Amino acid sequence: MRKIRESGDDAVLEQIKKTYPNFKLCSYENLVMIKNQDKISNPSRFWNKNSEILLHAINDINNTFYHYPDKQKLKIISSIHYQTWFEEMFKFLKKKTKSAKNNKKQSLEEITTMMKLSEKFLKVGLDGMKITMPDEFQEILQTKIDDIMLQMKSITELTKRLSPKSSNAVDFNFDFHPKKNVTTKKIVK
């Protein structure tokens, strides 16, 4: 049953609309709940649904970015929005990593997830550096990158072996298909 809206809710909604006049990702009602989590009646369902919406939006960006002209691609990549997205993501990951180091009772599964993410970000960063550097540096970069990635892979594999095999977490891993719908990835055990 939907909650009857109160005048206070309307004031918050109007303030959100004024603060974010160009917001398009979800409804303003959902944005209010994201920013005021005490208004969420069923948190698990709300966050699962909105996480899926966000992943679909990222998939849409992936499907369309490739077709943009180079000038617009560079404009997007060098924008403050793109930079802020990564800064916020890395702040979150830094906090999670610090939590993993400080909390001995934290699950090994969460530490494994952080290791996998570290490996992914390291690979993306090193590949980006290799691609954008002048050709004169390619040979030495490739040698050093291979060494670093081999060490990272070893650390990740060791952590995976120590980790529990199953998870109770909701699976947000999707197969992304250009020009197709998003499907849930089937995990074979």
ROSE-4610 file (N, C-alpha, C; in Angstrom, 1 decimal, always signed):
// ROSE-4610
residu = [M/M/M/R/R/R/K/K/K/I/I/I/R/R/R/E/E/E/S/S/S/G/G/G/D/D/D/D/D/D/A/A/A/V/V/V/L/L/L/E/E/E/Q/Q/Q/I/I/I/K/K/K/K/K/K/T/T/T/Y/Y/Y/P/P/P/N/N/N/F/F/F/K/K/K/L/L/L/C/C/C/S/S/S/Y/Y/Y/E/E/E/N/N/N/L/L/L/V/V/V/M/M/M/I/I/I/K/K/K/N/N/N/Q/Q/Q/D/D/D/K/K/K/I/I/I/S/S/S/N/N/N/P/P/P/S/S/S/R/R/R/F/F/F/W/W/W/N/N/N/K/K/K/N/N/N/S/S/S/E/E/E/I/I/I/L/L/L/L/L/L/H/H/H/A/A/A/I/I/I/N/N/N/D/D/D/I/I/I/N/N/N/N/N/N/T/T/T/F/F/F/Y/Y/Y/H/H/H/Y/Y/Y/P/P/P/D/D/D/K/K/K/Q/Q/Q/K/K/K/L/L/L/K/K/K/I/I/I/I/I/I/S/S/S/S/S/S/I/I/I/H/H/H/Y/Y/Y/Q/Q/Q/T/T/T/W/W/W/F/F/F/E/E/E/E/E/E/M/M/M/F/F/F/K/K/K/F/F/F/L/L/L/K/K/K/K/K/K/K/K/K/T/T/T/K/K/K/S/S/S/A/A/A/K/K/K/N/N/N/N/N/N/K/K/K/K/K/K/Q/Q/Q/S/S/S/L/L/L/E/E/E/E/E/E/I/I/I/T/T/T/T/T/T/M/M/M/M/M/M/K/K/K/L/L/L/S/S/S/E/E/E/K/K/K/F/F/F/L/L/L/K/K/K/V/V/V/G/G/G/L/L/L/D/D/D/G/G/G/M/M/M/K/K/K/I/I/I/T/T/T/M/M/M/P/P/P/D/D/D/E/E/E/F/F/F/Q/Q/Q/E/E/E/I/I/I/L/L/L/Q/Q/Q/T/T/T/K/K/K/I/I/I/D/D/D/D/D/D/I/I/I/M/M/M/L/L/L/Q/Q/Q/M/M/M/K/K/K/S/S/S/I/I/I/T/T/T/E/E/E/L/L/L/T/T/T/K/K/K/R/R/R/L/L/L/S/S/S/P/P/P/K/K/K/S/S/S/S/S/S/N/N/N/A/A/A/V/V/V/D/D/D/F/F/F/N/N/N/F/F/F/D/D/D/F/F/F/H/H/H/P/P/P/K/K/K/K/K/K/N/N/N/V/V/V/T/T/T/T/T/T/K/K/K/K/K/K/I/I/I/V/V/V/K/K/K]
num = [1/1/1/2/2/2/3/3/3/4/4/4/5/5/5/6/6/6/7/7/7/8/8/8/9/9/9/10/10/10/11/11/11/12/12/12/13/13/13/14/14/14/15/15/15/16/16/16/17/17/17/18/18/18/19/19/19/20/20/20/21/21/21/22/22/22/23/23/23/24/24/24/25/25/25/26/26/26/27/27/27/28/28/28/29/29/29/30/30/30/31/31/31/32/32/32/33/33/33/34/34/34/35/35/35/36/36/36/37/37/37/38/38/38/39/39/39/40/40/40/41/41/41/42/42/42/43/43/43/44/44/44/45/45/45/46/46/46/47/47/47/48/48/48/49/49/49/50/50/50/51/51/51/52/52/52/53/53/53/54/54/54/55/55/55/56/56/56/57/57/57/58/58/58/59/59/59/60/60/60/61/61/61/62/62/62/63/63/63/64/64/64/65/65/65/66/66/66/67/67/67/68/68/68/69/69/69/70/70/70/71/71/71/72/72/72/73/73/73/74/74/74/75/75/75/76/76/76/77/77/77/78/78/78/79/79/79/80/80/80/81/81/81/82/82/82/83/83/83/84/84/84/85/85/85/86/86/86/87/87/87/88/88/88/89/89/89/90/90/90/91/91/91/92/92/92/93/93/93/94/94/94/95/95/95/96/96/96/97/97/97/98/98/98/99/99/99/100/100/100/101/101/101/102/102/102/103/103/103/104/104/104/105/105/105/106/106/106/107/107/107/108/108/108/109/109/109/110/110/110/111/111/111/112/112/112/113/113/113/114/114/114/115/115/115/116/116/116/117/117/117/118/118/118/119/119/119/120/120/120/121/121/121/122/122/122/123/123/123/124/124/124/125/125/125/126/126/126/127/127/127/128/128/128/129/129/129/130/130/130/131/131/131/132/132/132/133/133/133/134/134/134/135/135/135/136/136/136/137/137/137/138/138/138/139/139/139/140/140/140/141/141/141/142/142/142/143/143/143/144/144/144/145/145/145/146/146/146/147/147/147/148/148/148/149/149/149/150/150/150/151/151/151/152/152/152/153/153/153/154/154/154/155/155/155/156/156/156/157/157/157/158/158/158/159/159/159/160/160/160/161/161/161/162/162/162/163/163/163/164/164/164/165/165/165/166/166/166/167/167/167/168/168/168/169/169/169/170/170/170/171/171/171/172/172/172/173/173/173/174/174/174/175/175/175/176/176/176/177/177/177/178/178/178/179/179/179/180/180/180/181/181/181/182/182/182/183/183/183/184/184/184/185/185/185/186/186/186/187/187/187/188/188/188/189/189/189]
x = [+0.8/+0.0/+0.9/+0.6/+1.4/+1.0/+2.1/+1.9/+1.3/+0.4/-0.3/+0.8/+0.9/+1.9/+1.5/+2.5/+2.3/+2.9/+2.5/+2.9/+4.5/+5.0/+6.5/+7.2/+6.6/+7.2/+7.2/+6.1/+6.0/+7.1/+7.4/+8.4/+9.8/+10.0/+11.3/+11.4/+10.4/+10.4/+10.6/+10.0/+10.2/+11.6/+12.2/+13.6/+14.5/+14.3/+15.1/+15.0/+13.8/+13.6/+14.4/+14.4/+15.1/+16.6/+17.1/+18.5/+19.1/+18.3/+18.7/+17.7/+17.7/+16.7/+16.9/+18.1/+18.4/+18.5/+18.1/+18.2/+17.4/+17.9/+17.2/+17.2/+18.1/+18.3/+17.1/+16.4/+15.2/+14.3/+13.2/+12.2/+12.7/+12.1/+12.5/+12.1/+11.0/+10.6/+11.7/+12.3/+13.4/+14.6/+14.9/+16.0/+15.9/+14.6/+14.4/+14.7/+14.3/+14.5/+16.0/+16.7/+18.2/+18.9/+18.5/+19.1/+18.6/+17.4/+16.8/+16.4/+17.3/+17.1/+16.0/+15.7/+14.7/+13.3/+13.1/+11.8/+11.6/+12.6/+12.5/+11.8/+10.6/+9.9/+10.4/+10.9/+11.5/+12.9/+13.9/+15.3/+15.9/+15.8/+16.4/+15.8/+14.5/+13.9/+14.2/+14.2/+14.5/+15.9/+16.9/+18.3/+18.6/+18.0/+18.2/+17.6/+16.4/+15.8/+16.6/+17.0/+17.7/+19.1/+19.7/+21.1/+20.9/+19.9/+19.7/+19.4/+18.7/+18.5/+19.8/+20.7/+22.0/+22.8/+22.8/+23.6/+23.1/+21.8/+21.2/+21.7/+21.7/+22.2/+23.7/+24.5/+25.9/+26.0/+25.2/+25.2/+24.8/+23.8/+23.4/+24.5/+25.3/+26.5/+27.5/+27.7/+28.7/+28.2/+26.9/+26.4/+26.4/+26.4/+26.3/+27.6/+28.5/+29.7/+30.6/+30.7/+31.5/+31.1/+29.9/+29.4/+29.5/+29.9/+30.1/+31.3/+31.3/+32.5/+33.6/+34.8/+36.0/+36.0/+35.6/+35.6/+34.7/+33.6/+32.6/+33.1/+33.8/+34.3/+35.4/+36.3/+37.3/+36.7/+35.7/+35.0/+34.4/+33.8/+33.2/+34.2/+35.3/+36.3/+37.0/+37.2/+37.9/+37.0/+35.7/+34.8/+34.9/+34.5/+34.5/+33.6/+32.5/+31.6/+32.2/+33.0/+33.7/+34.7/+35.5/+36.5/+35.9/+34.8/+34.1/+33.6/+33.1/+32.6/+33.7/+34.9/+36.0/+36.5/+36.5/+37.0/+36.1/+34.8/+33.8/+33.9/+34.1/+34.2/+35.5/+36.6/+37.8/+37.8/+37.1/+36.9/+36.2/+35.1/+34.4/+35.3/+36.0/+36.9/+38.0/+38.5/+39.5/+39.0/+37.8/+37.1/+36.9/+36.4/+36.2/+37.5/+38.6/+39.9/+40.4/+40.3/+40.7/+39.9/+38.6/+37.7/+38.2/+38.6/+39.0/+40.3/+41.2/+42.5/+42.2/+41.3/+41.0/+40.1/+39.3/+38.3/+38.7/+39.3/+39.8/+38.6/+37.4/+36.3/+35.6/+36.0/+35.4/+35.6/+34.6/+34.6/+35.7/+36.2/+37.3/+36.7/+35.4/+34.8/+34.8/+34.6/+34.7/+36.1/+37.0/+38.4/+38.8/+38.3/+38.5/+37.9/+36.7/+36.1/+36.9/+37.5/+38.3/+39.6/+40.1/+41.3/+41.0/+39.9/+39.5/+39.3/+38.7/+38.5/+39.9/+40.8/+42.1/+42.8/+42.7/+43.3/+42.7/+41.3/+40.7/+41.1/+41.1/+41.5/+42.9/+43.8/+45.2/+45.4/+44.7/+44.8/+44.2/+43.1/+42.5/+43.5/+44.0/+44.9/+46.2/+46.8/+48.1/+47.8/+46.7/+46.4/+46.2/+45.5/+45.3/+46.6/+47.5/+48.8/+49.6/+49.6/+50.3/+49.8/+48.5/+47.9/+48.2/+48.2/+48.3/+49.8/+50.7/+52.1/+52.7/+53.7/+54.4/+55.0/+55.1/+55.6/+57.0/+57.8/+59.2/+59.2/+58.1/+58.0/+57.3/+56.7/+55.9/+56.6/+57.8/+58.5/+58.8/+59.4/+59.7/+58.4/+57.4/+56.1/+55.5/+55.5/+54.9/+55.6/+56.9/+57.7/+57.3/+57.3/+57.0/+55.5/+54.6/+53.2/+53.0/+53.7/+53.5/+54.0/+55.1/+55.6/+54.6/+54.1/+53.1/+51.8/+51.3/+50.1/+50.3/+51.4/+51.7/+51.7/+52.3/+52.2/+50.8/+50.1/+48.7/+47.8/+48.0/+47.2/+47.5/+48.8/+49.1/+48.5/+48.5/+47.8/+46.3/+45.7/+44.3/+43.9/+44.7/+44.4/+44.6/+45.6/+45.7/+44.5/+44.1/+43.0/+41.7/+41.5/+40.3/+40.3/+41.5/+41.6/+41.2/+41.5/+41.2/+39.8/+39.1/+37.8/+36.7/+35.6/+34.4/+33.9/+33.4/+33.0/+31.6/+30.7/+29.4/+29.1/+28.1/+27.7/+26.2/+25.8/+24.3/+24.0/+24.9/+24.7/+23.9/+23.1/+22.4/+23.4/+23.2/+24.1/+23.8/+24.7/+24.5/+25.4/+26.0/+26.8/+25.9/+26.1/+25.3/+26.2/+25.7/+26.4/+25.9/+26.9/+26.5/+26.6/+25.6/+25.5/+25.3/+26.2/+25.9/+24.6/+23.8/+22.5/+21.5/+21.7/+20.8/+20.4/+19.4/+19.0/+20.0/+20.0/+20.9/+20.2/+21.1/+20.6/+21.4/+20.8/+21.6/+22.5/+23.8/+24.8/+24.5/+24.6/+24.4/+25.8/+25.8/+27.1/+27.0/+28.1/+28.2/+29.1/+28.7/+29.5/+30.1]
y = [-1.2/+0.0/+1.2/+2.2/+3.4/+4.4/+5.0/+5.9/+7.2/+7.8/+9.0/+10.1/+10.9/+12.0/+13.1/+13.6/+14.7/+16.0/+17.1/+18.4/+18.5/+17.9/+18.0/+17.2/+16.1/+15.3/+16.2/+16.9/+17.8/+18.8/+19.4/+20.4/+19.8/+18.6/+18.0/+17.7/+17.2/+16.8/+18.1/+19.2/+20.5/+20.9/+20.8/+21.2/+20.4/+19.1/+18.2/+18.6/+18.9/+19.3/+20.6/+21.5/+22.7/+22.5/+21.6/+21.4/+20.6/+19.7/+18.8/+19.0/+20.1/+20.3/+19.5/+19.0/+18.2/+16.7/+16.2/+14.8/+13.9/+12.9/+12.0/+10.5/+10.1/+8.7/+7.9/+8.5/+7.9/+9.0/+8.6/+9.6/+10.5/+11.7/+12.6/+11.9/+11.2/+10.5/+9.5/+8.8/+7.9/+8.6/+9.8/+10.6/+11.1/+11.5/+11.9/+10.7/+9.5/+8.4/+8.1/+8.2/+7.9/+8.9/+10.1/+11.2/+11.2/+10.6/+10.6/+9.1/+8.3/+6.9/+6.5/+7.4/+7.1/+7.0/+7.5/+7.4/+6.1/+5.2/+4.0/+2.9/+2.4/+1.5/+0.0/-0.3/-1.7/-1.5/-1.3/-0.9/-2.0/-3.2/-4.3/-4.2/-4.2/-4.1/-2.8/-1.7/-0.4/-0.4/-0.8/-0.7/-1.7/-2.9/-3.9/-3.3/-2.8/-2.2/-1.0/-0.1/+1.1/+0.7/-0.3/-0.7/-1.3/-2.0/-2.5/-1.4/-0.3/+0.8/+1.5/+1.7/+2.3/+1.4/+0.1/-0.7/-0.7/-0.6/-0.4/+0.9/+1.9/+3.2/+3.2/+2.5/+2.3/+1.5/+0.5/-0.3/+0.6/+1.4/+2.3/+3.2/+3.7/+4.6/+3.7/+2.5/+1.6/+1.4/+1.2/+0.9/+2.1/+3.3/+4.5/+5.2/+5.2/+6.0/+5.6/+4.4/+3.9/+4.7/+5.1/+5.7/+7.2/+7.8/+9.3/+9.7/+10.9/+11.4/+11.6/+11.5/+11.6/+12.9/+14.0/+15.2/+15.1/+14.6/+14.4/+13.4/+12.3/+11.3/+12.0/+12.8/+13.5/+14.5/+15.1/+16.1/+15.4/+14.3/+13.5/+13.0/+12.4/+11.8/+12.8/+14.0/+15.1/+16.0/+15.6/+16.5/+16.2/+17.2/+17.2/+16.0/+15.8/+14.7/+13.4/+13.1/+11.8/+11.7/+12.7/+12.8/+12.6/+13.3/+13.2/+11.8/+11.1/+9.7/+8.8/+8.9/+8.1/+8.5/+9.8/+10.2/+9.6/+9.7/+9.2/+7.7/+7.0/+5.5/+5.2/+5.9/+5.5/+5.9/+7.0/+7.3/+6.2/+5.7/+4.6/+3.3/+3.0/+1.8/+2.0/+3.2/+3.4/+3.2/+3.7/+3.5/+2.0/+1.2/-0.2/-0.9/-0.5/-1.2/-0.9/+0.3/+0.7/-0.1/-0.3/-1.1/-2.5/-3.1/-4.5/-4.6/-3.7/-3.7/-3.6/-2.8/-2.5/-3.5/-4.2/-5.1/-6.5/-7.1/-8.5/-9.5/-9.1/-10.0/-9.9/-9.0/-8.8/-10.1/-10.4/-11.6/-11.7/-12.8/-13.1/-12.8/-13.1/-12.9/-11.4/-10.5/-9.1/-8.7/-9.2/-8.9/-9.4/-10.6/-11.2/-10.3/-9.8/-8.9/-7.6/-7.1/-5.9/-6.2/-7.4/-7.8/-7.9/-8.5/-8.6/-7.2/-6.3/-4.9/-4.2/-4.4/-3.8/-4.3/-5.6/-6.1/-5.5/-5.4/-4.8/-3.3/-2.5/-1.1/-0.9/-1.8/-1.7/-2.0/-3.0/-3.4/-2.2/-1.7/-0.6/+0.6/+1.0/+2.1/+1.9/+0.7/+0.4/+0.4/-0.3/-0.3/+1.1/+2.0/+3.4/+4.1/+3.9/+4.5/+4.0/+2.7/+2.1/+2.7/+2.8/+3.2/+4.7/+5.5/+7.0/+7.4/+6.6/+7.0/+6.9/+7.7/+7.6/+6.2/+5.9/+4.6/+4.2/+5.2/+5.0/+4.3/+4.4/+3.9/+2.5/+2.1/+0.9/-0.4/-0.6/-1.9/-2.0/-0.9/-0.9/-1.0/-0.2/-0.2/-1.6/-2.3/-3.6/-4.6/-4.5/-5.4/-5.1/-3.9/-3.5/-3.9/-3.6/-3.9/-5.4/-6.2/-7.7/-8.1/-7.6/-8.0/-7.6/-6.4/-6.0/-6.8/-7.1/-7.8/-9.3/-9.9/-11.2/-11.3/-10.3/-10.3/-10.1/-9.2/-8.9/-10.1/-10.8/-12.0/-13.1/-13.2/-14.2/-13.9/-12.6/-12.2/-12.4/-12.1/-12.3/-13.8/-14.6/-16.1/-16.7/-16.3/-16.7/-16.3/-15.1/-14.6/-15.4/-15.7/-16.4/-17.8/-18.5/-19.8/-19.9/-18.8/-18.7/-18.3/-17.8/-17.3/-18.4/-18.1/-19.0/-19.1/-20.3/-20.5/-19.9/-19.7/-19.2/-17.9/-17.2/-15.9/-15.8/-15.1/-14.8/-13.5/-12.8/-11.4/-11.5/-10.5/-10.4/-10.2/-11.0/-10.9/-9.8/-8.8/-7.8/-7.9/-9.1/-9.3/-9.5/-8.7/-8.8/-9.1/-9.7/-9.8/-8.5/-7.7/-6.5/-6.8/-6.6/-6.9/-5.6/-5.1/-3.9/-4.1/-3.1/-3.1/-4.2/-4.7/-5.8/-5.4/-6.2/-6.0/-6.6/-6.1/-6.7/-8.0/-9.0/-10.3/-10.6/-11.3/-11.8/-12.9/-12.8/-13.8/-15.0/-16.1/-17.4/-17.9/-18.2/-18.6/-20.1/-20.8/-22.2/-22.6/-23.5/-23.9/-25.3]
z = [+0.0/+0.0/+0.0/-0.8/-1.0/+0.1/+0.7/+1.8/+1.3/+2.1/+1.7/+1.9/+0.8/+0.9/+1.8/+2.5/+3.4/+2.8/+3.4/+2.8/+3.0/+4.0/+4.2/+3.1/+2.7/+1.6/+0.3/+0.1/-1.1/-1.1/+0.1/+0.2/-0.1/+0.4/+0.1/-1.4/-2.0/-3.4/-4.3/-3.9/-4.7/-4.5/-3.3/-3.1/-3.9/-4.0/-4.8/-6.3/-6.8/-8.2/-8.5/-7.5/-7.7/-7.7/-6.8/-6.6/-7.8/-8.4/-9.5/-10.7/-11.3/-12.4/-13.6/-13.8/-15.0/-14.8/-13.6/-13.2/-14.0/-14.6/-15.5/-15.2/-14.3/-14.0/-13.5/-12.5/-12.0/-11.6/-11.0/-10.6/-9.5/-9.4/-8.3/-6.9/-6.9/-5.7/-5.2/-6.2/-5.8/-5.4/-6.0/-5.6/-4.2/-3.8/-2.5/-1.5/-1.8/-1.0/-0.9/-2.0/-2.0/-1.1/-1.1/-0.3/+1.1/+1.4/+2.7/+2.9/+3.3/+3.4/+4.4/+5.4/+6.3/+5.7/+4.5/+3.8/+3.0/+3.0/+2.3/+3.2/+2.6/+3.4/+3.3/+2.2/+2.0/+1.4/+2.3/+1.8/+0.8/+1.1/+0.3/-1.1/-1.3/-2.6/-3.3/-2.6/-3.2/-3.7/-2.9/-3.4/-4.5/-4.4/-5.5/-6.8/-6.8/-8.0/-8.5/-7.7/-8.1/-8.5/-8.0/-8.4/-9.9/-10.1/-11.5/-12.5/-12.1/-12.9/-13.2/-12.2/-12.4/-13.4/-13.2/-14.1/-15.5/-15.7/-17.0/-17.6/-16.8/-17.3/-17.8/-17.0/-17.3/-18.6/-18.7/-20.0/-21.2/-21.0/-22.1/-22.5/-21.5/-21.8/-22.6/-22.2/-22.9/-24.3/-24.5/-25.9/-26.8/-26.3/-27.1/-27.2/-26.2/-26.2/-27.4/-27.8/-28.9/-30.2/-30.4/-31.6/-31.7/-30.5/-30.5/-31.3/-31.9/-32.6/-31.6/-32.0/-31.2/-30.3/-30.9/-30.2/-28.9/-29.1/-28.0/-26.9/-27.4/-26.5/-25.6/-26.2/-25.4/-24.5/-24.9/-24.0/-22.8/-23.0/-21.9/-21.0/-21.5/-20.7/-19.9/-20.4/-19.7/-18.9/-18.8/-18.0/-16.5/-15.8/-14.3/-13.8/-14.6/-14.2/-14.2/-15.2/-15.3/-14.2/-14.0/-13.0/-11.6/-11.3/-10.0/-9.8/-10.8/-10.7/-10.2/-10.8/-10.4/-9.0/-8.7/-7.4/-6.3/-6.5/-5.5/-5.4/-6.5/-6.4/-5.6/-5.9/-5.2/-3.7/-3.4/-1.9/-1.2/-1.9/-1.3/-1.1/-2.2/-2.1/-1.1/-1.0/+0.1/+1.5/+1.7/+3.0/+3.2/+2.2/+2.3/+2.6/+1.9/+2.1/+3.5/+4.0/+5.4/+6.4/+6.1/+7.0/+7.0/+5.9/+5.8/+6.6/+6.6/+7.3/+8.8/+9.2/+10.7/+11.3/+10.6/+11.2/+10.9/+11.9/+11.7/+11.5/+12.0/+11.9/+10.5/+9.7/+8.4/+7.5/+6.7/+6.0/+5.0/+4.8/+3.8/+2.4/+2.3/+1.0/+0.6/+1.5/+1.2/+0.9/+1.6/+1.3/-0.1/-0.5/-1.8/-2.9/-2.6/-3.6/-3.8/-2.7/-2.8/-3.6/-3.4/-4.2/-5.7/-6.0/-7.4/-8.0/-7.3/-7.8/-7.9/-7.0/-7.1/-8.4/-8.7/-9.9/-11.1/-11.1/-12.3/-12.5/-11.4/-11.6/-11.9/-11.4/-11.8/-13.2/-13.7/-15.2/-16.0/-15.7/-16.5/-16.5/-15.3/-15.2/-16.0/-15.8/-16.5/-18.1/-18.5/-19.9/-20.5/-19.7/-20.1/-20.2/-19.3/-19.3/-20.6/-20.8/-21.9/-23.2/-23.4/-24.6/-24.9/-23.9/-24.1/-24.1/-23.7/-23.7/-25.1/-25.4/-26.7/-27.0/-28.2/-28.6/-28.1/-27.9/-27.3/-26.0/-25.2/-23.9/-23.9/-25.0/-25.0/-24.5/-25.0/-24.6/-23.1/-22.6/-21.1/-20.3/-20.7/-20.0/-20.0/-21.2/-21.3/-20.3/-20.3/-19.4/-17.9/-17.5/-16.1/-15.8/-16.7/-16.5/-16.4/-17.2/-17.1/-15.7/-15.2/-13.9/-12.8/-12.8/-11.8/-11.9/-13.1/-13.2/-12.8/-13.0/-12.5/-11.0/-10.4/-8.9/-8.4/-9.0/-8.6/-8.8/-9.9/-10.2/-9.1/-8.7/-7.7/-6.3/-6.0/-4.7/-4.8/-5.9/-6.1/-6.0/-6.7/-6.7/-5.3/-4.6/-3.2/-2.3/-2.5/-1.7/-2.1/-3.4/-3.8/-3.2/-3.2/-2.6/-1.1/-0.4/+1.0/+1.3/+0.2/+0.4/+0.4/+1.0/+0.9/-0.5/-0.9/-2.3/-2.7/-1.7/-2.1/-1.4/-2.0/-1.4/-1.3/-0.3/-0.2/-0.8/-1.3/-1.9/-3.2/-3.4/-4.7/-5.8/-6.9/-8.0/-9.0/-9.1/-10.0/-11.2/-11.5/-12.6/-13.8/-14.8/-16.1/-17.2/-18.2/-19.5/-20.3/-20.7/-21.5/-23.0/-23.7/-25.1/-25.8/-26.7/-27.5/-28.3/-28.2/-29.0/-28.6/-27.4/-26.9/-25.5/-25.0/-23.6/-22.6/-21.4/-20.4/-19.8/-19.7/-19.1/-17.9/-17.0/-15.8/-16.2/-15.7/-16.0/-15.1/-15.7/-15.0/-14.5/-13.2/-12.6/-12.5/-13.1/-13.1/-12.0/-11.2/-10.0/-10.3]
